[in-house]
Amino acid sequence: MMAEELTMPSSRLLVSVVIPTHARPRQLRGCLQALAQQQMHKDSFEVIVVDDGSPEPLNLLVEEFVSDLGVRLVRQNNAGPAAARNRGVVESFAPLVAFTDDDCRPYPDWLRILVHTSHRIPGAIVGGATHNGLNQDIYATTSQFIVDLVYLNFNKDCDDAYFLTSNNILCPRKYFLDIGGFDSTFRQAGAEDRDFCDRWRAAGMKLVWRPDAGVEHQHNQSAWRFIRLHFRYGKGAYLYHSKRRRRGTGNINEDVKFHRKIPIQAWRLMRKRYGIIKSIRIASLMLVWQVTNAAGLIVQACKLYG
């Protein structure tokens, strides 16, 4: 793609970037620093930081970037990232809305690639690729590897993708509001983006994956954080599939097929990327992921129906 094809006019606001955040000022500062380096005129996009009930105010931090970004801070009582994203869209002014997370560092060409693709394919959710920014963290590496496997299986056709993570997407504001945004009954991060993508597709609109629109994800983890994260994802997965079943857009069989394919597919890909020793470590953590994810799903099912 030629650079001149991606040149955007500076005379009007094109896109609002929404960042939900809670009690992570250091990560948020890094995200805002990256957004200040975007290869778009600063008047063509705004940034809306939604403080989801952080214990310490973020006013001073956000004010540091006012001269470099059209950035605004919105504060709400803690309601979860889904509700925070929805609040950001309500507060936005541009015809397009983009989402990233406070622990992500969008690459300089991230936003203009997403905007250009949205203009080329009106009405689509456009998403990019997420890259692990903590390569020495085996838990973060494994979590990103799992996301890569999901994309490899479900997004084989980039122009007709199935799922895009909420830390790297853009869509028309009007259609976002028309389908009700993210489901705020997902109080924690975990499957609210899967639910959003499923409802978007059910409304007859496309998902488009642009791997060249990248963000670096700096989500440091530990053994306990890794377990908690994927347990929470398992709980979210159960809620997601329950909602899909009720609205008739699918069932859990797709996930079951995916998990059955994982062992051989994952091992082949790991050997290409990491070598034997690191692959063994990642394979061990993937077994932990499978167990904790299933445990979360079962616990959520018992909570709802027990």
Summary of the structure (lengths in Angstrom):
residues: 306
radius of gyration: 18.9
end to end distance: 54.0
largest distance: 58.7
contacts: 1040
relative contact order: 0.13
helix: 52%
strand: 17%
